[in-house]
Amino acid sequence: MFDLVIKSGKVIDPSQNIHEKMDIGITQGKIASLRENIPAEEAREVREVAGKIVVPGLVDLHTHVYWGGTSLGVGAEELGKRSGVTTFIDAGSSGAGNFSGFQKHIIKPSGVQILAFLNISYPGIFCFSQNLMVGELLDLNLASVEEAVKTGQAYPQSIVGIKVRASMPTSGTHGMTSIHLARQAAKELGKPIMVHIGVPPPTVEEVLPLLREGDILTHSFRGIPNQVLQNNGQIIPELREARQRGVIIDIGHGIGSFSFKVARTLLKQNFPPDTISSDIHILGLQGPTYDLPTTMSKFLNLGMDIEEIIRATTWTPAQVIGREKEMGNLKQGRRADIAILEIREGKFKFYDCLGEEMIGEKRISCVLAIKDGRIL
Ligand SMILES: [Zn+2]
């Protein structure tokens, strides 16, 4: 007897190369069976989802969910319920100075999973609003390798890497030094760094050679300034070399870091992102970010294959943080974290961060989110 059976949906699980109509049986919060037809009599509860897409619970690699503890945080559980994200990876909202509050008040009691890249800056992103922005690394005294390592070691289950925001507004002229410090802390923890780029310094050409296999470049598809394209539209060689080394190319849409034009140019040159993340925060909730399915919809309308979009929001981010045994797939025995999505057809307006409007004919939205077998 299954506790819950998800019936008649089209299952897309890139980790197992599955893309077909199947049923999922869930018992005690785990995936107990994934097969063609599970009779309704074998279930205590059945959800018919014909015409919908059933995928692993979405894993958003770049979010800000330290609600209440930082000014940019959004409520993860509420957002997860409507977007299908069952794992939020916070990208440096908190630093060593306030991580324990994040762990105790947000991560632990949350009904969705939250993991974090710890900011190399001790206070994390401490001043972020419509009217007030002060970068967390403008004073380099705020960056401490020792404190970051101590906190990373204290919370090995929650902290998956080190975040550094290297751009003029966030780190002034200290961007490159900050990356070196983040790298040192990450090395001691044996975890990757996620680097944000923005208005230089530093330039993306300076940043990329510092990244190693497993490190993440976020805001990769941003527009001018600091885009990853040369004037002639060709991809900068540093980016190709980085991908060859195993550097992860992440989106991190946010409110200032995604350009349709750049995305079109990169996709045309067969250079899709490895991971599609929203960089959702308080200022993006009302657009142009909205949520992860909106960012996914943009890629769908730009011509990326649905299976690759699902891969970039489930299996790949799980691998990037080394948690593929916990999430990002629907293998038997794994936690039943599931998103049921639908692709609606019509005329939908989408906006990038430069104000460009794109009319799309498809929109991905979440109809049901399931965490540990429980409907959110
Ligand atoms: Zn961010």
Residues whose N, C-alpha, C, O or C-beta is under 5 A from the ligand:
A	BS01	ZN	A91 D279
